[in-house]
Every structure is written in structure tokens, then in C-alpha cells.
Amino acid sequence: MKKLIALVLFVGATLSFTSCSSDDNEPLRSDFDAEGTWYADKLSYTYGTQEMTHNYTEMPGENAVYQTDKLVILNGKATLTEYFIGKENPVITTGTVTKNTITFDNPNYAPRKINGIINGQLSLTYNYTMRGATLPVTVTYGSSNPTQFIGTWSSDKLSYKLGDREMTHNYIEMPGDNAVEKADQLVLTENEAVLTEYFKLKDTKVTKGTIKGNVITFEDKNYTPRTINGVRNGQLSLTYNYEMRGSTLPVTVTYNK
């Protein structure tokens, strides 16, 4: 009888231990553990036998962005905000979170598998389209907003096309009526812009504007809109029309923080 009781107790303990282990191995309950606001950081994929990793905002193709994605997970719901280059307004897509998978309401968005949270970063795997090809990628997200373009920037280089040639100059070396004695200062917040220009032949000028999508529109109608191309290698890039020696041409200006 004692042996029978001992056997029953042993089997019960074994089942109890197995049950606990099984719980530990359950898929990540993303609707709980992954709750919060996340910002895309790195994108990685396999190309042949090579593992490739890029900053999320530096990926090319039709899904290229000027500001990193924002993903909010709360109460079993997901809201993705994407800032595509070439689109005036951000694209917002909603979905639901079940266990370790985000399923979006828009059927054109592939489900995203939540791999877990490692060193404070959320990791998702899903299919990504780049230059006409679709491949599985893993994207890591941080909990702090990099808001790439927000901050104070100083103009660095100005580039443009002259015929078939690509021309690049130091910004402060550009000639003409808009020549400056030192770099422009551009202060950007989420919705506003303040530009300070230090002209050689004119008084210093401060011009205010608003930001909608990736376009800066200034209050002074003599200033053409400036398109925010994004931040690459720590440099902000804007494209706009620039007047030089009586002619106007599209230029791209890079800025340093």
C-alpha cells in the first residue's frame, strides 16, 4: 500500500512539473508582454548565404520611409503608422494580436510573428517587399522614439544636376544672392520648423513653417516647400527649389546635428 501511495505521489509530481514546463514553453503572449509603443530600428534578412542588417530608414524600394515606423500594441490591438517617401500623409493600419501573431485588417499586409523581447527590443518576422521581390525579414523595435528629423540641424552640403553631371558643394560656398556667411540653422519638431539664414548680403532671417507628412511648408510664400527625404548616416536630407544667380533649380541639401 505504501508503495502504491508513493507511486501515485511521484506520478502526480511528475505531471505537475510537466505542466509547469509546458506553460514556460507557450508562445509569447504578445497581447500582454509586447504592449507599448515601439519604433522600428533594424531590418535583417538572408541574401544567399549572407546575413544582411540595415537601419530601417535606409531600406530602398517602394516601401522606403522618411521616418521610422511606429507600432502601438495595446489590449490585443495593433496600430502601425508608416511614413512612406512620396506620400503626403502617414499610412495607418490597424490589426489584432493573438498569442504571438499580429494580423492586420488590410489583407495586403502579411501577418507579423512576434519572436519576443530581447534586451528591451521587440522582434518581429514577416514578409517584406523590396524592389519587386518579397522575402522574410526580421525587424527589431526600440521603445524610445528616434524621431530622426526632430532636432537642430546645420546645413552641410548642397547638390544638384548640371546637365549629366552631379555637382556637390559646401553649403556656405554657394554663390549668388542667397550666399551665406555661415550654415543655415533648421530646428524641427514633430509639426513645426524654424529656419535661420545668415546671409552675406542681407540681414539674418528667421522663417517659420509647418510639417505635414514629409513636407515643410513655410509661412513666407516666397519659400518653396521642402521635402524631407529622411535621415541617412546621421544626416538629414531635404530637397527643394533653390535660386542661384537668377535661375531656380531643384537641389538636395544635407544637414548635420
C-alpha positions as CSV (number, residue, x, y, z in Angstrom):
1,M,0.0,0.0,0.0
2,K,2.8,2.4,0.9
3,K,4.5,1.6,-2.5
4,L,1.2,2.4,-4.3
5,I,0.8,5.8,-2.5
6,A,4.5,6.6,-3.2
7,L,3.9,5.8,-6.9
8,V,0.8,8.0,-7.1
9,L,2.7,10.9,-5.4
10,F,5.6,10.5,-7.8
11,V,3.4,10.5,-10.9
12,G,1.4,13.5,-9.6
13,A,4.6,15.4,-9.0
14,T,5.9,14.5,-12.5
15,L,2.7,15.6,-14.1
16,S,2.8,18.9,-12.2
17,F,6.4,19.6,-13.3
18,T,5.5,18.7,-16.9
19,S,2.6,21.1,-16.8
20,C,4.8,24.0,-15.5
21,S,7.4,23.3,-18.2
22,S,4.7,23.3,-20.8
23,D,3.5,26.8,-19.6
24,D,7.0,28.0,-19.8
25,N,7.2,27.0,-23.5
26,E,4.0,28.5,-24.5
27,P,4.3,31.1,-27.3
28,L,4.8,34.7,-26.2
29,R,1.6,36.3,-25.1
30,S,2.1,39.3,-27.2
31,D,-1.1,41.0,-26.1
32,F,0.5,41.3,-22.7
33,D,4.3,41.2,-22.9
34,A,4.6,43.3,-26.0
35,E,2.2,46.0,-25.0
36,G,3.6,49.5,-25.6
37,T,4.7,51.9,-28.3
38,W,7.6,50.7,-30.5
39,Y,9.7,52.2,-33.2
40,A,11.4,50.2,-36.0
41,D,15.2,50.1,-35.6
42,K,17.0,47.5,-37.7
43,L,15.9,45.2,-40.5
44,S,17.7,42.0,-41.2
45,Y,17.4,39.2,-43.8
46,T,19.4,36.5,-45.5
47,Y,20.7,37.2,-49.0
48,G,22.1,33.9,-50.4
49,T,24.3,32.8,-47.5
50,Q,24.9,36.3,-46.1
51,E,23.1,37.8,-43.2
52,M,22.3,41.4,-44.0
53,T,21.3,44.1,-41.5
54,H,20.3,47.7,-42.2
55,N,18.9,50.7,-40.4
56,Y,15.2,50.5,-41.1
57,T,15.0,54.0,-42.5
58,E,17.8,53.2,-45.0
59,M,15.9,50.4,-46.8
60,P,15.3,51.2,-50.6
61,G,12.3,50.4,-52.8
62,E,8.7,51.2,-52.9
63,N,8.3,50.8,-49.1
64,A,11.2,53.3,-48.3
65,V,10.3,55.6,-45.5
66,Y,11.5,59.1,-44.4
67,Q,10.7,58.4,-40.7
68,T,10.7,55.1,-38.9
69,D,7.5,53.0,-38.4
70,K,5.6,53.4,-35.2
71,L,3.8,50.3,-33.8
72,V,1.4,50.5,-30.8
73,I,0.3,47.3,-29.2
74,L,-2.4,47.6,-26.6
75,N,-5.3,45.4,-25.3
76,G,-4.9,42.9,-28.1
77,K,-4.9,45.6,-30.8
78,A,-2.1,46.8,-33.0
79,T,-1.8,50.2,-34.8
80,L,1.0,50.6,-37.3
81,T,1.9,54.1,-38.6
82,E,4.2,54.2,-41.7
83,Y,5.8,57.3,-43.2
84,F,6.4,56.4,-46.9
85,I,8.5,58.6,-49.1
86,G,6.3,60.2,-51.8
87,K,3.1,60.1,-49.7
88,E,2.0,63.3,-48.1
89,N,0.3,61.7,-45.1
90,P,1.3,58.8,-42.9
91,V,-0.4,55.5,-43.6
92,I,-2.2,54.0,-40.5
93,T,-3.1,50.3,-40.4
94,T,-4.8,48.5,-37.6
95,G,-4.9,44.9,-36.6
96,T,-5.4,42.3,-33.8
97,V,-2.8,40.5,-31.7
98,T,-3.4,36.8,-30.9
99,K,-0.8,34.9,-29.0
100,N,2.4,35.7,-31.0
101,T,0.9,36.9,-34.2
102,I,-0.2,40.3,-35.4
103,T,-2.9,40.1,-38.1
104,F,-3.8,43.3,-39.9
105,D,-7.2,44.3,-41.1
106,N,-5.7,45.2,-44.5
107,P,-5.2,41.8,-46.3
108,N,-2.3,43.3,-48.3
109,Y,-0.3,43.2,-45.0
110,A,1.2,39.8,-44.2
111,P,0.9,38.6,-40.6
112,R,3.8,39.5,-38.3
113,K,5.2,36.9,-35.9
114,I,6.3,38.2,-32.5
115,N,9.6,36.5,-31.7
116,G,9.9,38.0,-28.3
117,I,11.6,40.9,-26.5
118,I,15.4,40.7,-26.2
119,N,17.5,43.3,-24.4
120,G,14.5,45.6,-24.4
121,Q,13.8,45.3,-28.1
122,L,10.8,43.8,-29.7
123,S,11.5,41.4,-32.6
124,L,9.0,40.7,-35.4
125,T,9.3,38.4,-38.5
126,Y,7.2,39.0,-41.6
127,N,7.3,39.2,-45.4
128,Y,8.7,42.5,-46.8
129,T,8.5,43.7,-50.4
130,M,11.6,45.4,-51.7
131,R,12.2,46.3,-55.4
132,G,9.6,43.8,-56.6
133,A,10.8,40.9,-54.5
134,T,9.2,39.6,-51.3
135,L,11.4,38.0,-48.7
136,P,11.1,37.2,-45.0
137,V,12.7,39.8,-42.8
138,T,13.2,40.3,-39.0
139,V,12.7,43.8,-37.7
140,T,13.7,44.9,-34.2
141,Y,11.9,47.8,-32.5
142,G,13.0,50.0,-29.7
143,S,10.8,51.6,-27.1
144,S,12.3,55.1,-27.4
145,N,11.3,57.3,-30.3
146,P,14.3,58.0,-32.6
147,T,12.2,60.7,-34.4
148,Q,15.0,61.1,-36.9
149,F,14.3,64.5,-38.1
150,I,13.4,66.2,-34.8
151,G,16.2,68.4,-33.5
152,T,18.5,71.2,-34.5
153,W,20.3,70.9,-37.9
154,S,23.1,72.8,-39.7
155,S,23.3,72.8,-43.5
156,D,26.3,70.9,-44.8
157,K,26.3,70.1,-48.5
158,L,24.2,71.2,-51.5
159,S,24.0,69.0,-54.6
160,Y,22.2,69.4,-57.9
161,K,22.4,68.2,-61.5
162,L,24.1,70.3,-64.2
163,G,23.4,68.5,-67.4
164,D,24.5,65.0,-66.9
165,R,26.9,65.9,-64.1
166,E,26.2,65.6,-60.3
167,M,27.5,68.7,-58.6
168,T,28.1,68.9,-54.8
169,H,29.4,72.0,-52.9
170,N,29.8,73.0,-49.3
171,Y,26.6,74.9,-48.5
172,I,28.5,78.0,-47.2
173,E,30.4,78.2,-50.5
174,M,27.4,78.7,-52.7
175,P,27.5,82.0,-54.6
176,G,24.6,84.4,-55.5
177,D,22.0,86.5,-53.7
178,N,21.4,83.7,-51.2
179,A,25.1,83.2,-50.3
180,V,25.6,82.8,-46.5
181,E,28.4,83.6,-44.1
182,K,27.7,80.5,-42.0
183,A,25.5,77.4,-42.2
184,D,21.7,77.7,-42.0
185,Q,20.1,76.5,-38.8
186,L,17.0,74.4,-39.1
187,V,15.0,73.5,-36.0
188,L,12.4,70.7,-36.4
189,T,9.8,69.5,-34.0
190,E,7.1,66.9,-34.9
191,N,4.9,69.5,-36.6
192,E,6.9,72.8,-36.9
193,A,10.0,74.1,-38.5
194,V,12.1,77.2,-37.8
195,L,14.8,78.2,-40.4
196,T,17.5,80.8,-39.6
197,E,19.6,82.0,-42.5
198,Y,22.8,84.1,-42.1
199,F,23.1,85.9,-45.5
200,K,26.2,87.7,-46.6
201,L,24.4,90.5,-48.4
202,K,21.2,90.6,-46.4
203,D,20.1,90.6,-42.8
204,T,19.8,87.4,-40.9
205,K,16.3,86.0,-41.5
206,V,14.1,83.7,-39.4
207,T,11.3,81.9,-41.2
208,K,8.7,79.6,-39.6
209,G,6.8,76.8,-41.1
210,T,4.7,73.7,-40.5
211,I,5.4,70.0,-41.2
212,K,2.8,67.7,-42.7
213,G,3.8,64.3,-43.6
214,N,7.3,64.7,-45.0
215,V,6.8,68.3,-46.4
216,I,7.8,71.6,-44.7
217,T,5.7,74.5,-45.8
218,F,6.9,77.9,-44.8
219,E,4.7,80.9,-43.9
220,D,6.6,83.1,-46.3
221,K,5.2,82.2,-49.7
222,N,8.5,83.1,-51.4
223,Y,9.9,79.9,-49.9
224,T,9.0,76.8,-51.8
225,P,8.1,73.6,-49.9
226,R,10.9,71.4,-48.8
227,T,10.6,67.6,-48.9
228,I,12.2,65.6,-46.1
229,N,13.9,62.7,-47.7
230,G,14.9,61.1,-44.4
231,V,18.0,60.7,-42.2
232,R,20.9,58.7,-43.6
233,N,24.1,58.0,-41.7
234,G,23.1,60.7,-39.2
235,Q,22.4,63.4,-41.9
236,L,19.1,64.9,-42.6
237,S,18.3,65.4,-46.3
238,L,15.9,67.9,-47.8
239,T,15.0,68.6,-51.5
240,Y,13.6,71.9,-52.7
241,N,14.0,74.6,-55.3
242,Y,16.9,76.9,-54.8
243,E,17.6,80.3,-56.5
244,M,21.1,80.9,-57.6
245,R,22.2,83.8,-59.9
246,G,18.8,84.3,-61.4
247,S,17.9,80.7,-62.1
248,T,15.9,78.2,-60.0
249,L,16.8,74.6,-59.8
250,P,15.9,71.6,-57.6
251,V,18.7,70.9,-55.0
252,T,19.2,68.4,-52.2
253,V,20.8,69.8,-49.0
254,T,22.2,67.6,-46.3
255,Y,22.3,68.8,-42.6
256,N,24.3,67.7,-39.6
257,K,23.2,67.8,-36.0
